[in-house]
Amino acid sequence: MTRPGLPKLIATDLDGTLVRSDDTVSAYTHGVLDRVRAAGIPVVGATGRGPRLTELTRNDIRAADFLVMAGGGRVVDQSDPSGPVVLRDERLPAEVLARLLADLEAEVGPLTVMVEASDEHDAPLWGDYHESWPYQDRFEARTRDECLACDVIKAFARTADHHVDELLAVARRIVSPQVATLTQAGLGFIEICPPGVDKATGLTVVAQTLGVDPADVLVFGDMPNDLPMFEWAGWSRVAVANAHPALRAAADEVTLRNDDDGVAVYLDRLLSR
């Protein structure tokens, strides 16, 4: 249930939630988020995007005091006058990922696999080419051995024979949460993150830094990778109308679609009431 008054922290997913289908964020949305900050409420961008996309992320949520990136694996405090401070940086060991992929392929057959290994600006993903991946300009074909030569920020996997939700269910049955965190963000691939890494644990770092109780946090999202922060936050959990059914089921409220500036419309009404 939504609590009275105003939240003490607001976190929003980006792609599919704050960002529209044409990959833009409206001037109206930027303006409303500026009003949120002016009201003394810190803003957090909570995204599956890795640190290689930090500049893009900062442009999409200019009002953010903190960024929770890589699904919770990288947390950045942007409020420090001396410059951004990294508060969390988690990696998945290559040998753990190799065993995990072998176990999963033994169950479901060959996987298309990509890894996010570099946090350099605009660095490509490495791995197996797949025509459905929407960001081919930031992809580099590499062998599995090359992909597993170093620890990774995150890995992506899919099969030709399983819907992503089905593959996720199988993977969660096989892979212990002590080994890796598994989710999906609407890209047709399951996402494999270090154990204990999700948007809730990333936001916990922010909340502890600010001294904010999760009960006072308002969150927005659209996909299953937002479920942990929906379970964690207590002021209200708001899904956009285009959200995955699992997230809509977990939401306290549903706002307009991302293409209709649903997050900003909700916040505008919240600030104006």
C-alpha positions in Angstrom: 0.0 0.0 0.0 1.1 3.5 -0.7 2.0 5.4 2.5 0.9 9.0 3.2 3.1 12.0 2.6 6.2 11.7 0.4 8.8 9.0 0.0 12.3 9.7 1.2 14.0 8.0 -1.8 12.8 7.3 -5.3 14.3 4.7 -7.6 13.3 3.9 -11.2 14.3 1.4 -13.8 15.3 3.0 -17.1 14.7 0.9 -20.3 11.0 0.2 -20.7 10.1 2.3 -17.7 11.6 5.8 -17.8 13.0 5.5 -21.3 10.6 5.4 -24.2 10.5 2.9 -27.0 12.5 5.4 -29.2 15.3 5.4 -26.7 14.6 8.9 -25.5 13.5 10.5 -22.2 11.1 13.4 -22.6 11.9 17.0 -21.5 8.7 16.6 -19.3 10.2 13.6 -17.5 13.5 15.4 -16.9 11.6 18.4 -15.6 9.6 16.3 -13.1 12.7 14.5 -11.8 14.3 17.9 -11.3 11.3 18.9 -9.2 11.6 15.7 -7.2 15.2 16.6 -6.3 14.2 20.2 -5.5 11.7 18.7 -3.0 14.7 17.1 -1.2 14.0 13.5 -2.4 17.1 11.7 -3.7 16.7 10.0 -7.1 18.3 6.7 -8.1 18.6 5.2 -11.6 18.3 1.4 -11.1 19.2 -0.4 -14.3 20.5 -3.6 -15.8 22.9 -1.5 -17.9 26.5 -2.2 -17.1 29.1 0.5 -16.2 30.3 0.7 -19.8 27.0 2.6 -20.4 27.4 5.0 -17.6 27.5 8.1 -19.7 24.3 7.1 -21.6 22.7 6.4 -18.3 23.6 9.7 -16.8 22.1 11.4 -19.9 18.9 9.4 -19.5 18.4 10.2 -15.8 20.2 13.5 -15.3 18.7 14.1 -11.9 20.1 10.9 -10.4 22.0 11.3 -7.2 23.0 7.6 -7.3 23.2 4.9 -10.1 22.5 1.3 -9.4 23.9 -0.4 -12.5 24.5 -4.0 -13.8 21.4 -5.1 -12.0 22.9 -4.1 -8.6 26.5 -5.1 -9.2 27.8 -1.5 -9.6 26.6 1.3 -7.3 27.8 4.9 -7.9 27.3 7.9 -5.6 27.1 10.9 -8.0 26.4 13.4 -5.2 30.0 13.8 -4.0 31.3 17.3 -5.1 34.7 15.8 -5.8 33.3 13.4 -8.4 31.5 10.0 -8.6 32.3 7.5 -5.9 32.0 3.7 -6.6 30.3 2.1 -3.6 29.9 -1.4 -4.9 31.7 -3.4 -7.7 30.9 -7.1 -8.0 32.2 -9.6 -10.5 31.3 -13.2 -11.3 34.4 -15.5 -11.4 35.1 -17.0 -14.8 35.4 -20.5 -13.5 32.0 -20.3 -11.7 30.4 -19.1 -14.9 32.0 -21.9 -16.9 30.6 -24.6 -14.6 27.2 -22.9 -14.6 27.0 -22.8 -18.4 28.1 -26.4 -18.7 25.4 -27.5 -16.2 22.7 -25.5 -18.0 23.7 -26.7 -21.5 23.5 -30.3 -20.2 19.9 -29.6 -19.3 18.7 -27.4 -22.2 21.1 -27.9 -25.0 23.4 -25.4 -26.7 23.3 -21.8 -25.5 23.9 -18.5 -27.2 26.1 -16.7 -24.6 27.4 -13.2 -24.3 29.4 -11.7 -21.5 29.9 -8.1 -20.2 33.5 -8.0 -19.1 34.7 -4.5 -19.5 33.6 -1.3 -17.8 35.3 1.0 -20.3 33.1 3.6 -22.0 31.0 2.0 -24.7 32.9 -1.3 -24.5 31.2 -4.1 -26.5 29.7 -7.3 -25.2 31.7 -10.4 -26.2 30.4 -13.8 -27.3 28.0 -15.6 -29.8 26.3 -13.5 -32.4 22.5 -13.5 -32.3 20.4 -11.6 -34.7 17.8 -10.7 -32.0 20.3 -8.8 -29.8 19.2 -5.1 -30.2 22.6 -3.5 -29.7 24.8 -4.9 -32.4 26.9 -1.7 -32.5 28.3 -2.7 -29.1 29.0 -6.4 -29.7 32.1 -8.3 -30.6 32.1 -12.0 -31.7 34.5 -14.0 -29.5 34.9 -17.7 -28.7 33.6 -19.2 -25.4 37.1 -19.7 -24.2 37.9 -16.0 -24.8 34.7 -15.0 -23.0 35.7 -17.1 -20.0 39.3 -15.8 -19.8 38.4 -13.2 -17.1 35.8 -12.5 -14.4 32.7 -10.8 -15.8 30.2 -8.2 -14.7 27.3 -10.2 -16.1 26.5 -12.9 -18.7 23.6 -13.3 -21.0 22.2 -16.6 -22.4 19.4 -17.9 -24.5 18.4 -21.1 -26.5 16.5 -21.5 -29.7 14.0 -23.8 -28.0 12.9 -22.0 -24.8 11.0 -18.8 -24.1 13.1 -16.6 -21.9 10.8 -17.1 -18.9 10.9 -20.9 -19.4 14.7 -20.9 -19.6 14.9 -18.7 -16.5 12.7 -21.2 -14.6 14.9 -24.1 -15.6 18.1 -22.2 -14.8 16.8 -21.3 -11.3 16.1 -24.9 -10.7 19.6 -25.9 -11.6 21.7 -23.0 -10.3 21.8 -22.2 -6.6 21.4 -18.5 -5.7 24.6 -19.0 -3.8 26.3 -19.5 -7.1 24.7 -16.8 -9.2 21.7 -14.5 -9.4 19.5 -15.2 -12.4 16.9 -12.9 -13.9 15.7 -11.5 -17.2 15.1 -7.9 -18.4 13.0 -8.2 -21.5 15.8 -8.7 -24.0 15.1 -12.4 -24.8 18.2 -13.6 -22.8 18.5 -14.7 -19.2 21.0 -12.6 -17.2 23.5 -14.2 -15.0 24.9 -12.0 -12.2 27.2 -12.5 -9.2 25.5 -14.1 -6.2 23.7 -11.6 -4.0 23.5 -9.1 -6.8 20.1 -7.6 -7.6 18.5 -4.2 -7.6 17.4 -4.6 -4.0 20.9 -5.3 -2.7 22.2 -2.4 -4.8 19.5 -0.1 -3.4 20.4 -1.3 0.1 23.8 0.2 -0.4 22.2 3.5 -1.3 19.7 3.5 1.5 22.3 2.7 4.1 24.5 5.5 2.7 21.6 8.0 3.1 20.1 6.5 6.3 16.8 5.7 4.6 14.5 2.9 5.6 13.3 0.7 2.7 9.8 1.3 4.0 10.2 4.9 2.8 11.3 4.1 -0.7 9.2 4.4 -3.9 10.2 2.3 -6.9 9.2 2.0 -10.6 9.8 -0.9 -13.0 8.7 -3.0 -15.8 10.5 -6.4 -15.9 11.3 -9.4 -13.7 14.8 -8.0 -12.9 12.8 -5.3 -11.0 11.1 -7.8 -8.7 13.7 -7.8 -6.0 13.4 -4.0 -5.5 9.6 -4.3 -5.6 9.9 -6.9 -2.7 12.3 -4.6 -0.9 10.7 -1.2 -1.1 7.8 -0.3 1.1 6.4 3.2 0.3 4.9 2.0 -3.0 5.8 -0.3 -5.9 4.6 1.1 -9.2 4.6 -0.8 -12.5 4.3 0.9 -15.9 1.3 -0.3 -18.0 3.6 -2.1 -20.4 5.2 -4.1 -17.6 5.7 -7.9 -17.6 2.7 -9.7 -15.9 4.9 -10.9 -13.0 5.8 -7.3 -12.2 2.2 -6.0 -12.6 1.1 -8.7 -10.1 3.7 -7.5 -7.6 2.9 -3.8 -8.0 0.8 -1.7 -5.6 -0.1 0.6 -8.4 0.1 0.8 -12.2 0.9 4.0 -14.0 0.8 4.9 -17.7 3.1 3.2 -20.3 6.7 4.3 -20.6 5.8 5.8 -24.0 3.3 8.0 -22.2 5.8 9.2 -19.5 4.1 7.1 -16.9 6.8 7.6 -14.2 6.7 11.4 -14.6 2.9 11.6 -14.7 2.8 9.6 -11.4 5.5 11.8 -9.8 3.9 15.0 -11.1 0.6 14.1 -9.4 2.5 13.0 -6.2 4.3 16.4 -5.9 1.1 18.3 -6.8 -1.3 16.7 -4.4 
